[in-house]
Amino acid sequence: MGGIFITNAIVAELIGGKLINFGPFLLSVGILPWPIVFVATDLINEYFGKEGVKKLTFLTTGLILYTFLMLFFAILIPASKSSAVTDESFGQVFGQGMWIIIASVIAFVCSQLLDAALFVFFKKKTGGKMIWLRSTGSTVISQLFDSFLVSGIAFWLTGKVSTEDYVNMAATGYSFKLILAICLTPLIYLGHSIISKYLRE
């Protein structure tokens, strides 16, 4: 579960600079792996609690920063003349601005810690029942913060998009992630069943 969590978080960071149109809406393609991160987060929280998610969040944050550090050095090293990938094309894909990196890391840490705390809160309130409620409930609130934080810091504060486009992008990204998270709720139950069976055996 930790491997799935870390891989999807890093992939989301690497592809997050690409903006796409979803009908009339604008959003980052980096939202695609996040529903998987939600599922992994909730399953880890279910068995290892808030501290487990917290530990994994800080570990993943360190690995994301390490990834960007390696990309920074990779961009600095000149490409060979025989390379099919030029310095310009490599830099365009992987050379995300510092604000995007800062925004994504801040949003990631804040939303994950909030999600973990809310998950535990709902679990206590329901007496350990209604997995769907603590899973969806924690996601609904934490991803609201995540969507508006990352878009606000990376694109709105830097003047890359207007206020209207910022609200559009954040709201669309939030709605998209929320719908996917709800649709993936059966995976929470499936994962819970498989892990519980494995631990009993």
C-alpha positions as CSV (number, residue, x, y, z in Angstrom):
1,M,0.0,0.0,0.0
2,G,2.9,2.3,0.7
3,G,4.4,1.6,-2.7
4,I,1.1,2.4,-4.4
5,F,0.7,5.6,-2.4
6,I,4.2,6.9,-3.1
7,T,4.2,5.9,-6.8
8,N,0.9,7.6,-7.6
9,A,1.8,10.8,-5.6
10,I,5.1,11.1,-7.5
11,V,3.5,10.4,-10.9
12,A,0.9,13.1,-10.1
13,E,3.7,15.6,-9.4
14,L,5.5,14.7,-12.7
15,I,2.5,15.1,-14.9
16,G,0.8,18.0,-13.0
17,G,2.1,20.8,-15.2
18,K,-0.1,19.8,-18.1
19,L,-3.4,21.6,-18.2
20,I,-6.3,20.0,-20.1
21,N,-9.8,21.0,-21.1
22,F,-12.6,18.8,-19.6
23,G,-15.5,20.0,-21.6
24,P,-15.7,23.8,-20.9
25,F,-13.5,23.4,-17.8
26,L,-9.8,23.7,-17.2
27,L,-7.9,21.3,-14.9
28,S,-4.5,19.7,-14.4
29,V,-3.9,16.2,-15.7
30,G,-2.2,15.5,-12.4
31,I,-5.5,14.8,-10.8
32,L,-5.7,11.4,-12.6
33,P,-3.6,9.4,-10.0
34,W,-5.1,11.1,-6.9
35,P,-8.1,8.8,-6.5
36,I,-5.8,5.9,-6.1
37,V,-3.9,7.9,-3.4
38,F,-7.2,8.4,-1.6
39,V,-7.9,4.7,-1.5
40,A,-4.4,3.9,-0.3
41,T,-4.6,6.6,2.3
42,D,-7.8,5.3,3.7
43,L,-6.7,1.7,3.8
44,I,-3.4,2.6,5.5
45,N,-5.3,4.8,8.0
46,E,-7.7,1.9,8.7
47,Y,-4.9,-0.4,9.8
48,F,-2.1,1.9,10.9
49,G,-4.1,4.9,12.1
50,K,-3.3,8.6,11.7
51,E,0.3,8.2,12.7
52,G,0.8,5.7,9.9
53,V,-0.5,8.1,7.3
54,K,1.5,10.9,8.8
55,K,4.7,9.0,8.6
56,L,4.1,7.9,5.0
57,T,3.1,11.5,4.1
58,F,6.4,12.9,5.3
59,L,8.3,10.1,3.7
60,T,6.5,10.7,0.3
61,T,7.2,14.5,0.6
62,G,10.9,13.8,1.0
63,L,10.8,11.5,-2.0
64,I,8.9,14.1,-4.1
65,L,11.6,16.7,-3.3
66,Y,14.3,14.2,-4.1
67,T,12.6,13.5,-7.4
68,F,12.6,17.2,-8.3
69,L,16.3,17.5,-7.2
70,M,17.2,14.7,-9.6
71,L,15.2,16.3,-12.4
72,F,17.0,19.6,-11.7
73,F,20.4,18.0,-12.2
74,A,19.1,16.1,-15.2
75,I,18.0,19.4,-16.8
76,L,21.4,21.0,-16.2
77,I,23.3,18.2,-17.9
78,P,23.4,18.9,-21.7
79,A,21.8,16.4,-24.0
80,S,24.0,14.5,-26.5
81,K,23.6,15.5,-30.2
82,S,22.5,11.9,-30.8
83,S,19.7,12.1,-28.2
84,A,16.2,11.9,-29.5
85,V,15.1,14.1,-26.6
86,T,16.5,17.6,-26.8
87,D,17.3,19.9,-23.8
88,E,14.4,22.1,-24.7
89,S,11.7,19.4,-24.9
90,F,13.1,17.7,-21.7
91,G,13.0,21.0,-19.9
92,Q,9.4,21.8,-21.1
93,V,8.1,18.5,-19.7
94,F,10.1,18.2,-16.5
95,G,11.2,21.8,-15.7
96,Q,8.1,22.8,-13.7
97,G,8.3,26.2,-12.0
98,M,9.4,26.5,-8.4
99,W,5.9,27.7,-7.5
100,I,4.3,24.6,-8.8
101,I,6.7,22.4,-6.7
102,I,6.1,24.5,-3.6
103,A,2.3,24.5,-4.2
104,S,2.0,20.8,-4.7
105,V,4.1,19.9,-1.7
106,I,2.2,22.3,0.6
107,A,-1.2,21.1,-0.7
108,F,-0.1,17.5,-0.4
109,V,1.1,17.6,3.2
110,C,-1.9,19.7,4.4
111,S,-4.6,17.6,2.6
112,Q,-3.1,14.3,3.7
113,L,-2.8,15.3,7.4
114,L,-6.3,16.7,7.3
115,D,-7.6,13.6,5.6
116,A,-6.0,11.3,8.2
117,A,-7.4,13.3,11.1
118,L,-10.9,13.4,9.7
119,F,-10.8,9.7,8.9
120,V,-10.0,8.9,12.5
121,F,-12.7,11.4,13.7
122,F,-15.4,9.8,11.6
123,K,-14.3,6.3,12.6
124,K,-14.7,7.1,16.3
125,K,-18.0,8.7,15.7
126,T,-19.4,5.6,13.8
127,G,-17.8,3.1,16.2
128,G,-15.7,1.6,13.4
129,K,-18.7,1.0,11.1
130,M,-19.7,2.6,7.8
131,I,-16.3,2.6,6.0
132,W,-17.8,4.6,3.1
133,L,-18.7,7.5,5.4
134,R,-15.2,8.0,6.9
135,S,-13.6,7.4,3.5
136,T,-15.8,9.8,1.5
137,G,-16.3,12.2,4.4
138,S,-12.6,12.8,4.9
139,T,-12.0,13.1,1.2
140,V,-14.8,15.6,0.6
141,I,-13.2,18.1,3.1
142,S,-9.4,17.4,2.6
143,Q,-9.6,17.6,-1.2
144,L,-11.4,20.9,-1.1
145,F,-8.3,22.4,0.6
146,D,-6.0,20.5,-1.7
147,S,-7.6,21.7,-4.9
148,F,-7.8,25.4,-4.0
149,L,-4.3,25.4,-2.4
150,V,-2.4,24.0,-5.2
151,S,-4.1,25.9,-8.0
152,G,-4.0,29.1,-5.9
153,I,-0.3,29.0,-5.1
154,A,0.9,27.6,-8.4
155,F,-1.3,29.4,-10.9
156,W,-3.3,32.3,-9.4
157,L,-0.7,33.9,-7.1
158,T,1.9,33.7,-9.9
159,G,-0.5,35.5,-12.3
160,K,-0.5,32.5,-14.8
161,V,-4.3,32.4,-14.7
162,S,-7.1,34.9,-13.9
163,T,-9.3,34.6,-10.8
164,E,-12.1,33.2,-12.9
165,D,-9.9,30.5,-14.4
166,Y,-8.4,29.8,-10.9
167,V,-11.9,29.2,-9.4
168,N,-12.9,27.2,-12.5
169,M,-9.8,25.1,-12.4
170,A,-9.9,24.4,-8.6
171,A,-13.6,23.7,-8.6
172,T,-13.5,21.4,-11.6
173,G,-10.5,19.5,-10.2
174,Y,-12.2,19.1,-6.9
175,S,-15.4,17.9,-8.5
176,F,-13.5,15.4,-10.7
177,K,-11.5,14.0,-7.8
178,L,-14.6,13.8,-5.6
179,I,-16.6,11.9,-8.2
180,L,-13.7,9.5,-8.8
181,A,-13.2,9.0,-5.1
182,I,-16.9,8.1,-4.6
183,C,-16.8,5.7,-7.6
184,L,-13.7,4.0,-6.1
185,T,-15.4,3.4,-2.8
186,P,-16.0,-0.3,-3.6
187,L,-12.2,-0.6,-3.8
188,I,-12.0,0.4,-0.1
189,Y,-14.3,-2.4,0.8
190,L,-12.4,-4.9,-1.4
191,G,-9.0,-3.8,0.0
192,H,-10.4,-4.0,3.5
193,S,-11.6,-7.5,2.9
194,I,-8.4,-8.7,1.4
195,I,-6.2,-7.2,4.0
196,S,-8.4,-8.4,6.9
197,K,-8.4,-12.0,5.5
198,Y,-4.6,-11.8,5.0
199,L,-4.0,-10.6,8.6
200,R,-6.3,-13.3,10.0
201,E,-4.4,-16.0,8.1
